[in-house]
């Protein structure tokens, strides 16, 4: 045992080099510089904050899903801010944001994501930002538990180890993807009172609807009901209480096993070399 301890390393609580990692995908450097200056002016200094960016000015090095995963993996801050280049921190400052985080932490230790806008449920949208026109949209009841978030400003607790879907791409719906993954992992998302200027009102173009279609397709498959087998038990998972109750009856599970036995042989699950078909 003493020999093992000489080569092993004990795990301790995570420590972070910075308090904030401020991460942005950049296509217009002048606009990014304006955004960066606004953070610095509001107390997000370079000693306790790191500024990370992906340079997409000349060509698309990363789409949002791949790029934001790079941020989430490489950021060394306790809190990771992922934001658009076209925002300006103008009203609230670092001290205000830390107070918002502290308040959430006291109310819910299982939070993972904070944002300034999002869909609370199928009816209600919560928004707390200033548009480029100067129009100030203020949600009165904050913080609010939310199902989705807008992508202009996202704050992620680094210790939650969130990531975005590997089988989605593009520049839309990634805020919703992040919220769904957080929910599956047992974390919550909130809209908070951190007002900024966002110069864009959004762009629901053709690429948005294409991303929306792929997003729905992915999660219809990911959240499907399914029979599960471990080494010592079998059961059925479903978001529908009735099918979960029905398919977990022992006779039903028996007939399902026979179906798999005769029609879905184990050889169907043997790993195949798909790289051969992808070679040019």
Order of alpha helices (4+ residues) and beta strands (2+ residues): alpha-beta-alpha-beta-alpha-beta-beta-alpha-beta-beta-beta-beta-beta-beta-beta-alpha-beta-beta-alpha-beta-beta-alpha-alpha-alpha
